[in-house]
């Protein structure tokens, strides 16, 4: 559940027009929004994406390298690319999706395509634990990781439940720097990653 501070940052007090995913796509197609615009659509709101610092970049790269050694045929890794939900189009740091690259020539992956979604969090930790967690749970993303750079741990969320503002995850496990995290794809463990190996 979003706390008062996070809610005040996301939802303005003044009347404002919220966008549908289709309207957001049209703005991109017509050039109103371009790749130079650091925004993503979250629950109908255009939210500024945070600039990534070197620690965030390194952790994302280390995690990507570790996952590539584990992912089997029939699954691919996307880095900072959109997924499309009913009311949002976030751009997670890493997403493991089923299929081949050319399966997505006409569309972005949908929640049904996603096995594992990861946000690397430093300045964005509050947003990733609240607004984005709710979006991913509402979309029934089965496994959501937060690589928490502030506290040097990985938070693993599973068993999405609820709808709209009540959406959340029933299970949360915290893995410290000395732990290893199981990588679960389509309910199958494909390997483990040491937390220390992907922290800056």
Secondary structure in CASP SS format (residue, H / E / C, confidence):
PFRMAT SS
TARGET T0000
AUTHOR 0000-0000-0000
METHOD secondary structure of the structure
MODEL  1
X C 1.00
X C 1.00
X C 1.00
X H 1.00
X H 1.00
X H 1.00
X H 1.00
X H 1.00
X H 1.00
X H 1.00
X C 1.00
X C 1.00
X C 1.00
X C 1.00
X C 1.00
X C 1.00
X C 1.00
X C 1.00
X C 1.00
X C 1.00
X H 1.00
X H 1.00
X H 1.00
X H 1.00
X H 1.00
X H 1.00
X H 1.00
X H 1.00
X H 1.00
X C 1.00
X C 1.00
X C 1.00
X C 1.00
X C 1.00
X C 1.00
X C 1.00
X C 1.00
X C 1.00
X E 1.00
X E 1.00
X E 1.00
X E 1.00
X C 1.00
X C 1.00
X E 1.00
X E 1.00
X E 1.00
X E 1.00
X C 1.00
X C 1.00
X C 1.00
X C 1.00
X C 1.00
X H 1.00
X H 1.00
X H 1.00
X H 1.00
X H 1.00
X H 1.00
X H 1.00
X H 1.00
X H 1.00
X H 1.00
X H 1.00
X H 1.00
X H 1.00
X H 1.00
X H 1.00
X C 1.00
X C 1.00
X C 1.00
X C 1.00
X C 1.00
X C 1.00
X E 1.00
X E 1.00
X E 1.00
X E 1.00
X E 1.00
X C 1.00
X C 1.00
X C 1.00
X E 1.00
X E 1.00
X C 1.00
X C 1.00
X C 1.00
X C 1.00
X E 1.00
X C 1.00
X C 1.00
X C 1.00
X C 1.00
X E 1.00
X E 1.00
X E 1.00
X E 1.00
X E 1.00
X C 1.00
X C 1.00
X H 1.00
X H 1.00
X H 1.00
X H 1.00
X C 1.00
X C 1.00
X C 1.00
X C 1.00
X E 1.00
X E 1.00
X H 1.00
X H 1.00
X H 1.00
X E 1.00
X E 1.00
X E 1.00
X E 1.00
X E 1.00
X E 1.00
X E 1.00
X E 1.00
X C 1.00
X C 1.00
X C 1.00
X H 1.00
X H 1.00
X H 1.00
X H 1.00
X H 1.00
X C 1.00
X H 1.00
X H 1.00
X H 1.00
X H 1.00
X H 1.00
X H 1.00
X H 1.00
X H 1.00
X C 1.00
X C 1.00
X C 1.00
X C 1.00
X E 1.00
X E 1.00
X E 1.00
X E 1.00
X E 1.00
X E 1.00
X C 1.00
X C 1.00
X C 1.00
X C 1.00
X E 1.00
X E 1.00
X E 1.00
X E 1.00
X E 1.00
X E 1.00
X E 1.00
X E 1.00
X E 1.00
X C 1.00
X C 1.00
X H 1.00
X H 1.00
X H 1.00
X C 1.00
X E 1.00
X E 1.00
X E 1.00
X E 1.00
X E 1.00
X E 1.00
X E 1.00
X E 1.00
X C 1.00
X C 1.00
X C 1.00
X C 1.00
X E 1.00
X E 1.00
X E 1.00
X E 1.00
X E 1.00
X E 1.00
X C 1.00
X C 1.00
X E 1.00
X E 1.00
X E 1.00
X E 1.00
X E 1.00
X E 1.00
X E 1.00
X H 1.00
X H 1.00
X H 1.00
X H 1.00
X C 1.00
X C 1.00
END
